[in-house]
Structures are given as C-alpha cells and as structure tokens.
C-alpha cells in the first residue's frame, strides 16, 4: 500500500466534495451539504482563496482529506482551524487520519500559527478517542456553537 499526503489540486475537487458528503452522511446530516464543486474550485483556487486542503492518496486514489483555513483569535493571534478531516470507512485504521493530522500541524507551524483548533461532535467517540490517543488535545467545555445561515 503506497500512501502519499499532498496538497489538493484542481482535478481533486470532485473527489474531495464526495468525501465531504460522505462525512455529512456519517454525521447524519447529508441535507446540510449545500457546497458545490464549483464553489470549492472558486474558494480553494480562485482570486481570494479561503481554504486549504491536503489529500491522502492510497495507491493513487484519494481516500482521505483535511480541509483547513486560518482564523484570528484576539487572545492567541493567528490560528489554523481544521474544518474537517475525513478518511473513507474502508481505509480507517491504516494511519491516514494521523498522517493528515500531522501534515496540518506542520502547516500550522510553517505558517507561524500559535496553535490549531477544530470541533468534534460529542457522540463521535471514535474521533474523540483518536484525538486523545494521538495528540495532547484540550477539550473545551462551556462553549455553545452559534450560526447564522444566509
């Protein structure tokens, strides 16, 4: 099995979008995916690029992704926000998630971030256990997520 972690290319976006949808199905909210391949091309490769992505290829096929962007904390400064990390169900347990996560950590350090943030659903025990096992993760309590949809 040959594994390669690399930055996204334009011709990867269709597959990346498929994995985003696969995550939404896993999280029991597929109807919430309104993002499109066209939007991802514009937002990831357009004039005002707003997200980055790494892909995990196994034998030449994309089997995992990590999507991130930068945010600013008034208390901490520049932070990298890991929006999603997804590994296909068939490839879980082979270390792709750890490789993707490590690559995002390296990106945060290389771009002079003061740290990295992400969210995990409270019922997603496999993900919570992954973070606890592999990284010195601090889990915040007392915060409520807020959203405005337009």
Helices and strands as residue ranges (DSSP letters): E 3-7, G 10-12, H 13-26, G 30-32, H 37-45, E 52-58, E 61-73, E 77-87, G 89-91, H 96-110, E 116-117, H 125-134
